[in-house]
Amino acid sequence: MSHIRWEEPLCGDSSNCFRIGTDSAGNAYIAVSGTEDHYITDTHDALRALIRDIKAGKADHLL
């Protein structure tokens, strides 16, 4: 498995924080901050689209 480079946590108005990571193969990862060993993975573009939809209010119930 490739080494995951995690970015700084992104936190909303509440205490929900998540982190995004990437590896050398171009995969992207997202995890709740503090539980980086339990993550989901997809392409960087797919996770970016998910985050944009959440920020646009299309999927706020997921967080």
Residue frames relative to the residue before (quaternion, step in Angstrom):
aa qw qx qy qz dx dy dz
M 1.0000 0.0000 0.0000 0.0000 0.00 0.00 0.00
S 0.4888 -0.6664 0.4879 0.2810 3.53 -1.08 0.77
H 0.5307 -0.6097 0.4849 0.3339 3.53 -1.22 0.53
I 0.2851 -0.7606 0.5633 0.1511 3.60 -0.85 0.98
R 0.2017 -0.7466 0.6249 0.1064 3.56 -0.93 1.00
W 0.1942 -0.8117 0.5459 0.0742 3.58 -0.39 1.27
E 0.3800 -0.6929 0.5678 0.2302 3.55 -1.09 0.80
E 0.6708 -0.4520 0.3798 0.4488 3.56 -1.31 0.11
P 0.5878 -0.5936 0.4066 0.3698 3.63 -1.07 0.64
L 0.2474 -0.7179 0.6337 0.1476 3.53 -1.20 0.74
C 0.0712 -0.8268 0.5579 -0.0095 3.57 -0.61 1.13
G 0.3792 -0.7069 0.5538 0.2230 3.53 -1.10 0.80
D 0.7736 -0.3271 0.2552 0.4790 3.54 -1.25 -0.38
S 0.7077 0.3854 -0.2537 0.5351 3.57 1.10 -0.62
S 0.7090 -0.4514 0.3205 0.4369 3.56 -1.16 -0.42
N 0.4481 0.6867 -0.4627 0.3370 3.61 1.22 0.16
C 0.0493 0.7907 -0.6049 0.0798 3.55 -0.58 1.17
F 0.0353 -0.7847 0.6180 0.0326 3.54 -1.08 0.68
R 0.2704 -0.7511 0.5836 0.1485 3.50 -1.31 0.42
I 0.2352 -0.7367 0.6193 0.1359 3.52 -1.18 0.67
G 0.0387 -0.8000 0.5987 0.0031 3.54 -0.99 0.84
T 0.1742 -0.7548 0.6205 0.1223 3.54 -1.31 0.30
D 0.2295 -0.7478 0.5988 0.1719 3.53 -1.27 0.36
S 0.7047 -0.4872 0.3187 0.4056 3.57 -1.29 0.16
A 0.6409 0.5214 -0.3247 0.4604 3.61 1.23 -0.31
G 0.5761 -0.6210 0.3657 0.3857 3.61 1.27 0.02
N 0.4712 0.6505 -0.4571 0.3819 3.59 1.23 0.28
A 0.2565 -0.7479 0.5923 0.1547 3.54 -1.20 0.56
Y 0.1613 -0.7779 0.6052 0.0498 3.53 -1.18 0.71
I 0.0532 -0.7691 0.6351 0.0473 3.55 -1.19 0.58
A 0.0589 0.7915 -0.6020 0.0877 3.56 -0.98 0.92
V 0.5349 -0.5543 0.5096 0.3833 3.52 -1.28 0.38
S 0.5414 -0.6379 0.4389 0.3278 3.56 -0.89 0.93
G 0.7656 0.3113 -0.2651 0.4967 3.55 -0.83 1.04
T 0.7491 0.2896 -0.1873 0.5656 3.58 1.27 -0.24
E 0.1258 0.8573 -0.4912 0.0895 3.56 1.00 0.81
D 0.5907 0.5595 -0.3816 0.4386 3.60 1.21 -0.22
H 0.6933 0.3389 -0.2460 0.5865 3.61 1.33 -0.13
Y 0.1989 0.8039 -0.5230 0.2016 3.59 -0.02 1.28
I 0.3150 -0.6678 0.6141 0.2786 3.51 -1.36 0.08
T 0.1574 -0.7956 0.5801 0.0759 3.53 -1.14 0.57
D 0.1095 0.7430 -0.6538 0.0924 3.51 -1.24 0.62
T 0.6831 -0.4165 0.3381 0.4955 3.54 -1.19 -0.24
H 0.6406 -0.5239 0.3961 0.3979 3.55 -1.20 0.49
D 0.6627 0.5165 -0.3070 0.4470 3.61 0.94 -0.87
A 0.6525 0.5162 -0.3238 0.4505 3.61 0.96 -0.78
L 0.6844 0.4591 -0.2956 0.4832 3.59 0.92 -0.82
R 0.6027 0.5411 -0.3593 0.4635 3.59 1.07 -0.64
A 0.6508 0.5066 -0.3149 0.4697 3.61 0.97 -0.83
L 0.6255 0.5332 -0.3360 0.4599 3.60 1.01 -0.77
I 0.6784 0.4862 -0.2917 0.4673 3.58 0.87 -0.93
R 0.6347 0.5207 -0.3364 0.4614 3.61 0.98 -0.74
D 0.6533 0.5071 -0.3120 0.4677 3.59 0.98 -0.82
I 0.6320 0.5183 -0.3323 0.4707 3.58 1.01 -0.78
K 0.6776 0.4896 -0.2945 0.4630 3.59 0.88 -0.92
A 0.6711 0.4891 -0.2904 0.4754 3.59 1.14 -0.62
G 0.5488 -0.6443 0.3786 0.3746 3.58 1.30 -0.02
K 0.4784 0.6911 -0.4302 0.3294 3.58 1.23 0.14
A 0.8110 0.1628 -0.0635 0.5583 3.58 1.11 -0.56
D 0.2035 0.8298 -0.5042 0.1255 3.59 1.05 0.63
H 0.5913 0.5809 -0.3705 0.4191 3.59 1.16 -0.43
L 0.5671 0.6024 -0.3920 0.4023 3.63 1.20 -0.28
L 0.7061 0.3967 -0.2624 0.5246 3.58 1.12 -0.52
